[in-house]
Amino acid sequence: MTNHLRSHILLGLFGLLMGMSLTFIGFADFGEVHRMFTFADLRLLLVFASAVTLIMAGYAVLARGKNIPRKPMHKGVIPGGVLFGLGWAVTGACPSVAVVQLGEGYLPALATMTGIAAGVWVYRRVQARYFHWDTGACEV
């Protein structure tokens, strides 16, 4: 088995485990996410906050003693975060959850995926034409 194939299998298994976890804790259920955003049920919010805290601690341990340069925050981060949050609140799904919902057979997730694709398409054109911000590199 080649390294490339092994890598794809491991990433696929990780994605499957992540999708099962998201479904199990309720992040793929629109009703659960709605209750989180309306503060009717704080369970998901606490799970989310705990995960963010755990990851922050992990990064702090990994970065200990290393001089990691900080990237400047450009003006689009705040409006982009607000748009992302609004989209998440309206659809009940962030991009990974929309994929999980599709896997569960939840057809409205197709509209969410279409919105995600359209948003990325519009952002690339608007950013390249008007803003020219250095967004860094996310390529592997």
Secondary structure, DSSP 8 states (H G I E B T S, - for coil): --HHHHHHHHHHHHHHHHHHHHHHHTTT-HHHHHHHHTTS--HHHHHHHHHHHHHHHHHHHHHTT---------TTHHHHHHHHHHHHHHHS--HHHHHHHHHTT-TTHHHHHHHHHHHHHHHHHHIIIII---------
